[in-house]
Every structure is written in C-alpha cells, then in structure tokens.
Amino acid sequence: MTGCWFATAAARRRKVRTQYRLMKTTVFLESVKRKRMVTTVAQRGRNTKLSSRLLNQDEEDAETEDSSLHGGRIRSFKHERGNWASYVYLPYHPEEEFMELLEDLLSFASAHGAVLTLQEEFHLSLSQTVVLRHHWIQPFAQSLKAGLMHCKRFLCTAGRLRVYCNAERTRTFLGMEVCAGHVQIMDLVHEVDKTMTEFHLDTFYKDPSFHVSLAWCAGDLTGQMKEGCIQGMQSLVDNHEEGPFVLQLDCEELRFRTGNKTFRFPLKP
C-alpha cells in the first residue's frame, strides 16, 4: 500500500496544481465580470444604477444565507445589508514546492478520514473577522494607513503544523504555525488593534498562534486530526525532499479586506 501511495504522488500533485490554477483563474474572471457589471450599470444612469444595486443586493442576501453555496461553511454572524465582513492580514504567495507538499498532506489526511478542502487563498491573519458598516470603511482604512506608516518589511517563517477550530466549532483548519518573526507580527497587530479599538470592534486574541491556514473542513474534527494524522503529516513536512520544509512569508504588504474590496498598505523597505 505504501508503494502505491508514493506511485500516485506525482498524479496527485498535478491535480492540486491544476485545481489551484483553475481556482485563481475563476477568481480573476469573477473580478473582471464584477467590474464590467459596475461599468454597465453606471452608463445607464444614476436611477438605474441604484435600482440594479438594490436588486443585486437582494439576490446576494438570499445566496449568502445558503451554506451549500459555500462548501458547507456557516456564517459566524448573520448577513445584513450594509454590514461588511472585514479582516486584516498578510498575504502569502505559494510556490510550486509548497503546493506539492500540500497535496501530500491533504492526501495523507484523507487516507485517515479527514477530507480537507484547499484554502482559496493563503494568508496570515492579523485581526479577527469583524463587521463594518459601509460608511466606516474609508475612515477605517485611513486609520490603518496612518498607524502603519512607520512599520517596516520583514521575513517570517513557519514549519510546525497545528489544528485549529473556530469559536463556533463549525470549521476545522490545518495551519502552519510561525516560528520566526513573531515580534514583528505582534507590532503589526498592535497597530491594527488601535484601529479596532477606535471603532469599538474586537481586538485580536490575547495569546495568538500566528499561522498560515492551509486547508479546512466543516465541523469540529480537532480530536480526530490530532489523534489520527497530525504527527504523520508533520513527518511529511520534516522529511520533505532534502530537509524540513520551511514556509517563508515576505511581509512586504498588509491588506485589509472588507466585502469584495481590498485595501493594500505597503510596509517600509
């Protein structure tokens, strides 16, 4: 059985690379589609634009309440018109070696009864997900920008796998925990927390475990993953090719995402 598992590793790696490329292409095409829709509506006049936006919003309200449209994910808070789910993060741009390792990890987990879904994007969270009213977005972004003006770029690394579960116990995550760069990340969180406090929103966790989420599944599978497969997956990381795999995250830019908008804040060289 071991021989068969390794014999099909290359095929699995090709599959995950293809899935990842298709995912990125889909996201890009959806972004282009949204931009074209906005342009078309704008050309029809202000009144038509307003009515179309209200119609589209009603459709989105119905869709976002259906968890089947989001891979079984359940919202942490009820979707309401004018409320924007928002969070701050550092982006991670994966390399081919990372994607190959990730496919091996997901295959190993699946063989042990934990079917995980690849993250749509990879990032390191610097805030909890909070709700912003639409008219708060620009002031919030301006506050973040002012607080980050003196923050410098840095490199952080991660290499230890950990299992996480959200507060509602509705989703389980496989993450790779940061092992270097913790102090610099805490400095960023401190600035983000200042803005959160200014808008009376929840600050970040008191004793955070900074990590890059790799994959997820619906429900609470922390016990099953910790007992059944986390050690085996860590062995795959530690024995990857010529030595332990170390995820390197070049922290050059902080991002603030709210709904379908993304604000970028470059850090100082």
Sequence and secondary structure as in RCSB ss.txt:
>XXXX:A:sequence
MTGCWFATAAARRRKVRTQYRLMKTTVFLESVKRKRMVTTVAQRGRNTKLSSRLLNQDEEDAETEDSSLHGGRIR
SFKHERGNWASYVYLPYHPEEEFMELLEDLLSFASAHGAVLTLQEEFHLSLSQTVVLRHHWIQPFAQSLKAGLMH
CKRFLCTAGRLRVYCNAERTRTFLGMEVCAGHVQIMDLVHEVDKTMTEFHLDTFYKDPSFHVSLAWCAGDLTGQM
KEGCIQGMQSLVDNHEEGPFVLQLDCEELRFRTGNKTFRFPLKP
>XXXX:A:secstr
 HHHHHHTHHHHHHHHHHHHHHHHHHHHHHHHHHHHHHHHHHHT HHHHHHHHHHHHHHHHHHHT GGGGTT   
SS   TTEEEEEEEEEE   HHHHHHHHHHHHHHHHTT   EE SSEEEESS  EEEEGGGHHHHHHHHHHHTTT
 B EEEEEEEEEEEE TTS EEEEEEEEEE HHHHHHHHHHHHHHHHHTT     SS   EEEEEEEES  HHHH
HHHTHHHHHHHHHTSTTS   EEEEE EEEEEETTEEEEEE B 
